[in-house]
């Protein structure tokens, strides 16, 4: 399984970005996908996760109501729509998936087996 994250960039506070995670390989559409981020000087943290069929979603508290995770299995792509961005959202964003099939996903970084390369989001004040 290979993942390619894209869509990052520079945006002003209050603006929006949509990140994409394109997956390839066996059974991508049957795997949960999570988004994580690493801010400068901090450890990587969970952002959001979507189950293999899109039916279950979970978010970290700071992004609830502002970020929306979704997926299009016909395109093998998972999205992270980020609205009302804040300077503290500045980070490298990573998508990840697990070996398990038909899984709802996890908020724990160590439970993910495959990672994309990351895409940088910079929010200016």
MIMAR-226560 format. One record per atom (N, C-alpha, C): x, y, z; atom name; chain. Coordinates in nm, 4 decimals. Layout:
REM residues N
<<X; Y; Z>; CA; A>
...
REM end
This chain:
REM residues 125
<<0.0846; -0.1189; 0.0000>; N; A>
<<0.0000; 0.0000; 0.0000>; CA; A>
<<0.0880; 0.1236; 0.0000>; C; A>
<<0.0593; 0.2157; -0.0885>; N; A>
<<0.1326; 0.3422; -0.0928>; CA; A>
<<0.0338; 0.4579; -0.0820>; C; A>
<<0.0755; 0.5613; -0.0101>; N; A>
<<-0.0089; 0.6779; 0.0114>; CA; A>
<<0.0629; 0.8032; -0.0355>; C; A>
<<-0.0120; 0.8938; -0.0963>; N; A>
<<0.0428; 1.0192; -0.1452>; CA; A>
<<-0.0451; 1.1321; -0.0941>; C; A>
<<0.0083; 1.2112; -0.0015>; N; A>
<<-0.0651; 1.3254; 0.0511>; CA; A>
<<-0.0328; 1.4498; -0.0302>; C; A>
<<-0.1349; 1.5328; -0.0524>; N; A>
<<-0.1154; 1.6562; -0.1280>; CA; A>
<<-0.2185; 1.7590; -0.0841>; C; A>
<<-0.2020; 1.8823; -0.1323>; N; A>
<<-0.2989; 1.9866; -0.1057>; CA; A>
<<-0.2563; 2.0908; -0.0046>; C; A>
<<-0.1401; 2.0724; 0.0554>; N; A>
<<-0.0931; 2.1696; 0.1517>; CA; A>
<<-0.0535; 2.3004; 0.0846>; C; A>
<<-0.0287; 2.4016; 0.1669>; N; A>
<<0.0112; 2.5308; 0.1139>; CA; A>
<<0.0058; 2.6367; 0.2217>; C; A>
<<0.0169; 2.7607; 0.1759>; N; A>
<<0.0129; 2.8759; 0.2657>; CA; A>
<<-0.1245; 2.9408; 0.2566>; C; A>
<<-0.1860; 2.9652; 0.3715>; N; A>
<<-0.3195; 3.0259; 0.3743>; CA; A>
<<-0.3273; 3.1193; 0.4933>; C; A>
<<-0.4095; 3.2213; 0.4817>; N; A>
<<-0.4286; 3.3132; 0.5922>; CA; A>
<<-0.5252; 3.2541; 0.6948>; C; A>
<<-0.5130; 3.2991; 0.8169>; N; A>
<<-0.6045; 3.2548; 0.9218>; CA; A>
<<-0.7483; 3.2814; 0.8787>; C; A>
<<-0.8336; 3.1832; 0.9043>; N; A>
<<-0.9730; 3.1929; 0.8619>; CA; A>
<<-0.9997; 3.1299; 0.7273>; C; A>
<<-0.8937; 3.0967; 0.6557>; N; A>
<<-0.9085; 3.0386; 0.5238>; CA; A>
<<-0.9293; 2.8884; 0.5271>; C; A>
<<-0.9309; 2.8290; 0.4088>; N; A>
<<-0.9593; 2.6862; 0.3944>; CA; A>
<<-0.8573; 2.6190; 0.3035>; C; A>
<<-0.8393; 2.4910; 0.3259>; N; A>
<<-0.7602; 2.4055; 0.2387>; CA; A>
<<-0.8245; 2.2678; 0.2375>; C; A>
<<-0.8043; 2.1955; 0.1287>; N; A>
<<-0.8480; 2.0561; 0.1250>; CA; A>
<<-0.7282; 1.9678; 0.0932>; C; A>
<<-0.6970; 1.8807; 0.1847>; N; A>
<<-0.5899; 1.7849; 0.1652>; CA; A>
<<-0.6460; 1.6582; 0.1024>; C; A>
<<-0.5640; 1.5940; 0.0221>; N; A>
<<-0.6017; 1.4670; -0.0397>; CA; A>
<<-0.4978; 1.3619; -0.0051>; C; A>
<<-0.5454; 1.2405; 0.0097>; N; A>
<<-0.4583; 1.1257; 0.0339>; CA; A>
<<-0.4956; 1.0206; -0.0694>; C; A>
<<-0.4124; 1.0058; -0.1696>; N; A>
<<-0.4383; 0.9088; -0.2753>; CA; A>
<<-0.3699; 0.7777; -0.2406>; C; A>
<<-0.4468; 0.6716; -0.2429>; N; A>
<<-0.3925; 0.5411; -0.2063>; CA; A>
<<-0.3816; 0.4496; -0.3264>; C; A>
<<-0.2820; 0.3647; -0.3233>; N; A>
<<-0.2674; 0.2641; -0.4269>; CA; A>
<<-0.2336; 0.1322; -0.3602>; C; A>
<<-0.2538; 0.0260; -0.4341>; N; A>
<<-0.2264; -0.1035; -0.3761>; CA; A>
<<-0.3516; -0.1760; -0.3358>; C; A>
<<-0.3295; -0.2920; -0.2838>; N; A>
<<-0.4385; -0.3837; -0.2570>; CA; A>
<<-0.5334; -0.3342; -0.1486>; C; A>
<<-0.6592; -0.3363; -0.1782>; N; A>
<<-0.7638; -0.3167; -0.0782>; CA; A>
<<-0.7629; -0.1807; -0.0097>; C; A>
<<-0.7112; -0.0772; -0.0747>; N; A>
<<-0.7103; 0.0542; -0.0092>; CA; A>
<<-0.8501; 0.0946; 0.0310>; C; A>
<<-0.9478; 0.0678; -0.0540>; N; A>
<<-1.0853; 0.1049; -0.0253>; CA; A>
<<-1.1473; 0.0261; 0.0884>; C; A>
<<-1.0785; -0.0736; 0.1381>; N; A>
<<-1.1279; -0.1537; 0.2498>; CA; A>
<<-1.0541; -0.1234; 0.3794>; C; A>
<<-0.9753; -0.0171; 0.3800>; N; A>
<<-0.8939; 0.0170; 0.4978>; CA; A>
<<-0.9333; 0.1526; 0.5551>; C; A>
<<-0.9315; 0.1611; 0.6851>; N; A>
<<-0.9495; 0.2911; 0.7506>; CA; A>
<<-0.8287; 0.3794; 0.7199>; C; A>
<<-0.8501; 0.5088; 0.7180>; N; A>
<<-0.7422; 0.6042; 0.6921>; CA; A>
<<-0.7467; 0.7153; 0.7962>; C; A>
<<-0.6312; 0.7464; 0.8478>; N; A>
<<-0.6213; 0.8533; 0.9472>; CA; A>
<<-0.5344; 0.9665; 0.8969>; C; A>
<<-0.5615; 1.0847; 0.9484>; N; A>
<<-0.4753; 1.2012; 0.9268>; CA; A>
<<-0.4096; 1.2365; 1.0604>; C; A>
<<-0.2805; 1.2650; 1.0532>; N; A>
<<-0.2023; 1.3083; 1.1675>; CA; A>
<<-0.1273; 1.4344; 1.1278>; C; A>
<<-0.0746; 1.5058; 1.2261>; N; A>
<<0.0055; 1.6242; 1.1947>; CA; A>
<<0.1174; 1.6411; 1.2955>; C; A>
<<0.2246; 1.7023; 1.2479>; N; A>
<<0.3360; 1.7354; 1.3356>; CA; A>
<<0.3653; 1.8831; 1.3214>; C; A>
<<0.3390; 1.9563; 1.4278>; N; A>
<<0.3681; 2.0996; 1.4307>; CA; A>
<<0.5154; 2.1202; 1.4638>; C; A>
<<0.5717; 2.2349; 1.4286>; N; A>
<<0.7129; 2.2617; 1.4585>; CA; A>
<<0.7432; 2.2438; 1.6075>; C; A>
<<0.8430; 2.1622; 1.6374>; N; A>
<<0.8844; 2.1430; 1.7745>; CA; A>
<<0.7958; 2.0534; 1.8571>; C; A>
<<0.6977; 1.9901; 1.7940>; N; A>
<<0.6056; 1.9044; 1.8685>; CA; A>
<<0.6037; 1.7641; 1.8107>; C; A>
<<0.5456; 1.6737; 1.8862>; N; A>
<<0.5321; 1.5378; 1.8385>; CA; A>
<<0.4109; 1.5269; 1.7455>; C; A>
<<0.4134; 1.4217; 1.6649>; N; A>
<<0.3012; 1.4001; 1.5741>; CA; A>
<<0.1763; 1.3656; 1.6545>; C; A>
<<0.0618; 1.4178; 1.6118>; N; A>
<<-0.0619; 1.3952; 1.6847>; CA; A>
<<-0.1745; 1.3583; 1.5875>; C; A>
<<-0.2716; 1.2900; 1.6426>; N; A>
<<-0.3900; 1.2486; 1.5676>; CA; A>
<<-0.4748; 1.3701; 1.5316>; C; A>
<<-0.5330; 1.3675; 1.4103>; N; A>
<<-0.6235; 1.4739; 1.3676>; CA; A>
<<-0.7636; 1.4178; 1.3423>; C; A>
<<-0.7721; 1.3155; 1.2555>; N; A>
<<-0.9027; 1.2611; 1.2183>; CA; A>
<<-0.8845; 1.1228; 1.1585>; C; A>
<<-0.9906; 1.0448; 1.1625>; N; A>
<<-0.9880; 0.9112; 1.1037>; CA; A>
<<-1.1246; 0.8804; 1.0444>; C; A>
<<-1.1235; 0.8056; 0.9351>; N; A>
<<-1.2475; 0.7606; 0.8725>; CA; A>
<<-1.2386; 0.6103; 0.8538>; C; A>
<<-1.3491; 0.5417; 0.8832>; N; A>
<<-1.3515; 0.3970; 0.8687>; CA; A>
<<-1.3459; 0.3571; 0.7214>; C; A>
<<-1.3300; 0.2294; 0.6959>; N; A>
<<-1.3111; 0.1817; 0.5588>; CA; A>
<<-1.4272; 0.2182; 0.4685>; C; A>
<<-1.5493; 0.2241; 0.5228>; N; A>
<<-1.6664; 0.2536; 0.4392>; CA; A>
<<-1.7176; 0.3959; 0.4581>; C; A>
<<-1.6451; 0.4759; 0.5343>; N; A>
<<-1.6866; 0.6144; 0.5556>; CA; A>
<<-1.7937; 0.6326; 0.6597>; C; A>
<<-1.8370; 0.5258; 0.7214>; N; A>
<<-1.9487; 0.5352; 0.8134>; CA; A>
<<-1.9136; 0.5851; 0.9525>; C; A>
<<-1.7873; 0.5724; 0.9889>; N; A>
<<-1.7440; 0.6154; 1.1225>; CA; A>
<<-1.6309; 0.7158; 1.1063>; C; A>
<<-1.6434; 0.8283; 1.1764>; N; A>
<<-1.5415; 0.9325; 1.1713>; CA; A>
<<-1.5140; 0.9804; 1.3130>; C; A>
<<-1.3905; 1.0185; 1.3346>; N; A>
<<-1.3524; 1.0695; 1.4655>; CA; A>
<<-1.2523; 1.1820; 1.4468>; C; A>
<<-1.2570; 1.2813; 1.5358>; N; A>
<<-1.1708; 1.3987; 1.5251>; CA; A>
<<-1.1099; 1.4317; 1.6609>; C; A>
<<-0.9922; 1.4922; 1.6583>; N; A>
<<-0.9376; 1.5454; 1.7818>; CA; A>
<<-1.0154; 1.6723; 1.8159>; C; A>
<<-1.0227; 1.7019; 1.9451>; N; A>
<<-1.1081; 1.8122; 1.9894>; CA; A>
<<-1.0781; 1.9470; 1.9239>; C; A>
<<-0.9513; 1.9856; 1.9048>; N; A>
<<-0.9236; 2.1197; 1.8503>; CA; A>
<<-0.9739; 2.1417; 1.7078>; C; A>
<<-1.0048; 2.0345; 1.6344>; N; A>
<<-1.0476; 2.0530; 1.4956>; CA; A>
<<-1.1950; 2.0226; 1.4759>; C; A>
<<-1.2615; 1.9762; 1.5771>; N; A>
<<-1.4046; 1.9452; 1.5642>; CA; A>
<<-1.4829; 2.0690; 1.5241>; C; A>
<<-1.5699; 2.0507; 1.4254>; N; A>
<<-1.6495; 2.1624; 1.3759>; CA; A>
<<-1.5796; 2.2444; 1.2695>; C; A>
<<-1.4498; 2.2226; 1.2501>; N; A>
<<-1.3757; 2.2969; 1.1473>; CA; A>
<<-1.3237; 2.2062; 1.0368>; C; A>
<<-1.2836; 2.0851; 1.0710>; N; A>
<<-1.2290; 1.9897; 0.9743>; CA; A>
<<-1.3317; 1.8804; 0.9467>; C; A>
<<-1.3316; 1.8318; 0.8229>; N; A>
<<-1.4189; 1.7211; 0.7845>; CA; A>
<<-1.3387; 1.6196; 0.7043>; C; A>
<<-1.3427; 1.4958; 0.7489>; N; A>
<<-1.2757; 1.3884; 0.6762>; CA; A>
<<-1.3804; 1.3138; 0.5936>; C; A>
<<-1.3417; 1.2748; 0.4730>; N; A>
<<-1.4325; 1.2004; 0.3862>; CA; A>
<<-1.3500; 1.1135; 0.2935>; C; A>
<<-1.4174; 1.0250; 0.2221>; N; A>
<<-1.3447; 0.9397; 0.1291>; CA; A>
<<-1.4305; 0.9097; 0.0080>; C; A>
<<-1.3609; 0.8856; -0.1026>; N; A>
<<-1.4236; 0.8428; -0.2272>; CA; A>
<<-1.3513; 0.7155; -0.2688>; C; A>
<<-1.4076; 0.6038; -0.2358>; N; A>
<<-1.3391; 0.4772; -0.2639>; CA; A>
<<-1.3301; 0.4471; -0.4133>; C; A>
<<-1.4173; 0.5060; -0.4912>; N; A>
<<-1.4069; 0.4875; -0.6363>; CA; A>
<<-1.2805; 0.5525; -0.6910>; C; A>
<<-1.2324; 0.6552; -0.6196>; N; A>
<<-1.1104; 0.7249; -0.6603>; CA; A>
<<-0.9913; 0.6894; -0.5720>; C; A>
<<-1.0128; 0.5975; -0.4774>; N; A>
<<-0.9047; 0.5603; -0.3851>; CA; A>
<<-0.8439; 0.6830; -0.3174>; C; A>
<<-0.9278; 0.7725; -0.2722>; N; A>
<<-0.8801; 0.8977; -0.2151>; CA; A>
<<-0.9577; 0.9324; -0.0884>; C; A>
<<-0.8838; 0.9803; 0.0083>; N; A>
<<-0.9419; 1.0318; 0.1323>; CA; A>
<<-0.9101; 1.1802; 0.1402>; C; A>
<<-1.0071; 1.2586; 0.1856>; N; A>
<<-0.9917; 1.4035; 0.1909>; CA; A>
<<-0.9978; 1.4548; 0.3344>; C; A>
<<-0.9320; 1.5668; 0.3563>; N; A>
<<-0.9455; 1.6392; 0.4822>; CA; A>
<<-0.9748; 1.7846; 0.4462>; C; A>
<<-1.1018; 1.8224; 0.4599>; N; A>
<<-1.1421; 1.9604; 0.4364>; CA; A>
<<-1.1184; 2.0401; 0.5637>; C; A>
<<-1.0379; 2.1435; 0.5527>; N; A>
<<-1.0009; 2.2229; 0.6698>; CA; A>
<<-1.0516; 2.3652; 0.6507>; C; A>
<<-1.1443; 2.4056; 0.7362>; N; A>
<<-1.2020; 2.5400; 0.7306>; CA; A>
<<-1.1649; 2.6171; 0.8561>; C; A>
<<-1.1791; 2.7497; 0.8481>; N; A>
<<-1.1506; 2.8371; 0.9630>; CA; A>
<<-1.0140; 2.8047; 1.0227>; C; A>
<<-0.9164; 2.7968; 0.9369>; N; A>
<<-0.7825; 2.7590; 0.9807>; CA; A>
<<-0.7240; 2.8625; 1.0754>; C; A>
<<-0.6441; 2.8130; 1.1690>; N; A>
<<-0.5798; 2.8957; 1.2695>; CA; A>
<<-0.4287; 2.8782; 1.2576>; C; A>
<<-0.3512; 2.9752; 1.3037>; N; A>
<<-0.2052; 2.9603; 1.2999>; CA; A>
<<-0.1586; 2.8325; 1.3703>; C; A>
<<-0.2275; 2.7907; 1.4733>; N; A>
<<-0.1866; 2.6688; 1.5449>; CA; A>
<<-0.2145; 2.5412; 1.4657>; C; A>
<<-0.2796; 2.5523; 1.3509>; N; A>
<<-0.2965; 2.4367; 1.2617>; CA; A>
<<-0.1742; 2.4158; 1.1726>; C; A>
<<-0.0800; 2.5086; 1.1783>; N; A>
<<0.0419; 2.4946; 1.0984>; CA; A>
<<0.1160; 2.3677; 1.1370>; C; A>
<<0.1411; 2.2842; 1.0370>; N; A>
<<0.2047; 2.1551; 1.0627>; CA; A>
<<0.2269; 2.0826; 0.9303>; C; A>
<<0.3031; 1.9760; 0.9371>; N; A>
<<0.3085; 1.8801; 0.8275>; CA; A>
<<0.1994; 1.7769; 0.8539>; C; A>
<<0.1150; 1.7563; 0.7568>; N; A>
<<0.0017; 1.6649; 0.7700>; CA; A>
<<0.0337; 1.5336; 0.6972>; C; A>
<<0.0074; 1.4236; 0.7662>; N; A>
<<0.0336; 1.2912; 0.7132>; CA; A>
<<-0.0948; 1.2093; 0.7097>; C; A>
<<-0.1103; 1.1291; 0.6058>; N; A>
<<-0.2168; 1.0309; 0.6068>; CA; A>
<<-0.1551; 0.8927; 0.6273>; C; A>
<<-0.2344; 0.8048; 0.6839>; N; A>
<<-0.1841; 0.6725; 0.7177>; CA; A>
<<-0.2977; 0.5720; 0.7121>; C; A>
<<-0.2607; 0.4460; 0.6923>; N; A>
<<-0.3607; 0.3405; 0.6925>; CA; A>
<<-0.3043; 0.2170; 0.7614>; C; A>
<<-0.3894; 0.1208; 0.7812>; N; A>
<<-0.3521; 0.0034; 0.8587>; CA; A>
<<-0.3562; -0.1226; 0.7726>; C; A>
<<-0.2953; -0.2289; 0.8237>; N; A>
<<-0.3014; -0.3582; 0.7545>; CA; A>
<<-0.4416; -0.4183; 0.7631>; C; A>
<<-0.5135; -0.3873; 0.8712>; N; A>
<<-0.6442; -0.4480; 0.8922>; CA; A>
<<-0.7419; -0.4055; 0.7832>; C; A>
<<-0.8278; -0.5015; 0.7474>; N; A>
<<-0.9299; -0.4755; 0.6477>; CA; A>
<<-1.0638; -0.4574; 0.7182>; C; A>
<<-1.1497; -0.3721; 0.6589>; N; A>
<<-1.2834; -0.3471; 0.7138>; CA; A>
<<-1.2757; -0.3039; 0.8599>; C; A>
<<-1.1870; -0.2118; 0.8852>; N; A>
<<-1.1582; -0.1654; 1.0205>; CA; A>
<<-1.2114; -0.0233; 1.0387>; C; A>
<<-1.2509; 0.0113; 1.1602>; N; A>
<<-1.3003; 0.1484; 1.1797>; CA; A>
<<-1.1867; 0.2476; 1.1938>; C; A>
<<-1.0669; 0.1990; 1.2248>; N; A>
<<-0.9522; 0.2869; 1.2389>; CA; A>
<<-0.9116; 0.3040; 1.3833>; C; A>
<<-0.8199; 0.3960; 1.4067>; N; A>
<<-0.7690; 0.4187; 1.5413>; CA; A>
<<-0.7166; 0.5604; 1.5525>; C; A>
<<-0.7147; 0.6127; 1.6748>; N; A>
<<-0.6560; 0.7439; 1.7005>; CA; A>
<<-0.5104; 0.7301; 1.7453>; C; A>
<<-0.4623; 0.6080; 1.7524>; N; A>
<<-0.3264; 0.5832; 1.8010>; CA; A>
<<-0.2284; 0.5676; 1.6857>; C; A>
<<-0.1318; 0.6519; 1.6835>; N; A>
<<-0.0323; 0.6536; 1.5759>; CA; A>
<<0.0360; 0.5188; 1.5566>; C; A>
<<0.0662; 0.4500; 1.6639>; N; A>
<<0.1433; 0.3254; 1.6560>; CA; A>
<<0.0650; 0.2120; 1.5919>; C; A>
<<-0.0662; 0.2309; 1.5747>; N; A>
<<-0.1470; 0.1251; 1.5152>; CA; A>
<<-0.1560; 0.1376; 1.3638>; C; A>
<<-0.0839; 0.2327; 1.3073>; N; A>
<<-0.0855; 0.2508; 1.1624>; CA; A>
<<0.0420; 0.1914; 1.1020>; C; A>
<<0.0256; 0.1289; 0.9873>; N; A>
<<0.1355; 0.0547; 0.9254>; CA; A>
<<0.1943; 0.1223; 0.8027>; C; A>
<<0.1140; 0.2017; 0.7335>; N; A>
<<0.1589; 0.2644; 0.6097>; CA; A>
<<0.1351; 0.4157; 0.6191>; C; A>
<<0.2373; 0.4915; 0.5778>; N; A>
<<0.2323; 0.6371; 0.5899>; CA; A>
<<0.2651; 0.7048; 0.4577>; C; A>
<<0.1974; 0.8163; 0.4334>; N; A>
<<0.2340; 0.9012; 0.3218>; CA; A>
<<0.3504; 0.9908; 0.3614>; C; A>
<<0.3971; 1.0711; 0.2669>; N; A>
<<0.5178; 1.1504; 0.2890>; CA; A>
<<0.4917; 1.2818; 0.3609>; C; A>
<<0.3681; 1.3230; 0.3725>; N; A>
<<0.3372; 1.4477; 0.4412>; CA; A>
<<0.3239; 1.5652; 0.3467>; C; A>
<<0.2377; 1.6574; 0.3843>; N; A>
<<0.2197; 1.7812; 0.3083>; CA; A>
<<0.2130; 1.8968; 0.4076>; C; A>
<<0.2836; 2.0046; 0.3775>; N; A>
<<0.2991; 2.1150; 0.4720>; CA; A>
<<0.1826; 2.2138; 0.4594>; C; A>
<<0.1231; 2.2439; 0.5724>; N; A>
<<0.0190; 2.3465; 0.5819>; CA; A>
<<0.0728; 2.4591; 0.6695>; C; A>
<<0.0717; 2.5796; 0.6163>; N; A>
<<0.1173; 2.6965; 0.6910>; CA; A>
<<0.0047; 2.7975; 0.6959>; C; A>
<<-0.0337; 2.8353; 0.8160>; N; A>
<<-0.1423; 2.9311; 0.8346>; CA; A>
<<-0.0839; 3.0584; 0.8942>; C; A>
<<-0.0950; 3.1667; 0.8216>; N; A>
<<-0.0399; 3.2933; 0.8683>; CA; A>
<<-0.1460; 3.3721; 0.9439>; C; A>
<<-0.1000; 3.4513; 1.0406>; N; A>
<<-0.1936; 3.5291; 1.1233>; CA; A>
<<-0.2201; 3.6653; 1.0623>; C; A>
REM end
